[in-house]
Amino acid sequence: MTVDLTARLPTPSPSTCGELIASVARSVGNFEMPTADISEVCAAVGISPSDAASVITSRPANVSQMFGLVFCHPLHQRR
C-alpha cells in the first residue's frame, strides 16, 4: 500500500515549518503539539521553526520525515 503524504498536507500551506508541523499534528494527528516540541522536531532535522514551509514540502523525503516525527510524538501515541 502506498500513501501519498503530500496529499495530506494542509491547503493553503502554512508559511513556516513550525506552522506546518502544528497544522499536520492538528489535522492528521488530531492533537495539539506544544511549541517547545515543534522546536525540538525542527532542531532534530536541522531546520528552524521560522524557516519557510517549502524547506519541508519541496522534498518528499522531508515530508515523510515530518509525518513520521508527528506520529511518533507521545501525545499522538496516547490517543
C-alpha positions in Angstrom: 0.0 0.0 0.0 1.2 3.5 -0.9 0.2 6.6 0.9 0.6 10.0 -0.8 1.7 12.1 2.1 1.8 15.3 0.1 -1.9 14.9 -0.4 -2.3 15.1 3.4 -0.6 18.5 3.6 -2.8 21.4 4.6 -4.0 23.8 1.9 -3.2 26.5 1.7 0.2 25.7 3.0 1.2 27.5 6.2 4.1 29.9 5.7 6.6 28.4 8.2 7.9 25.0 9.1 6.6 25.4 12.7 3.1 26.3 11.5 3.2 23.4 9.0 4.1 20.9 11.7 1.5 22.2 14.1 -1.1 22.1 11.3 -0.3 18.5 10.4 -0.4 17.5 14.1 -3.8 19.0 14.4 -5.3 17.9 11.1 -3.8 14.4 10.7 -2.7 13.5 14.2 -5.7 15.0 16.0 -3.6 16.6 18.7 -2.1 20.0 19.6 1.7 19.7 19.6 3.3 22.1 22.1 5.5 24.9 20.7 8.6 23.6 22.5 8.1 20.2 20.9 7.7 21.7 17.5 11.1 23.4 18.0 12.7 20.1 19.1 11.3 18.4 16.0 12.7 21.2 13.8 16.1 21.0 15.6 16.2 17.2 15.1 16.1 17.6 11.4 18.3 20.7 11.2 15.7 23.4 10.4 14.2 26.3 12.2 10.5 26.7 13.0 10.7 30.0 11.3 12.1 28.6 8.0 9.8 28.7 5.0 7.5 25.6 4.9 8.9 24.9 1.5 12.0 23.6 3.2 9.8 20.6 4.1 7.3 20.5 1.3 9.8 20.7 -1.5 11.3 17.2 -0.9 9.2 14.1 -0.5 11.8 12.7 2.0 11.3 15.7 4.2 7.5 15.4 4.1 7.8 11.7 5.1 10.2 12.6 7.9 7.9 15.2 9.3 4.9 12.9 9.3 7.0 10.2 11.0 8.0 12.6 13.7 4.5 13.8 14.2 3.2 10.3 14.5 6.0 9.4 17.0 5.1 12.2 19.3 3.9 11.0 22.8 0.7 12.9 22.6 -0.2 11.1 19.4 0.8 7.7 20.8 -1.5 8.1 23.8 -4.7 8.6 21.8 
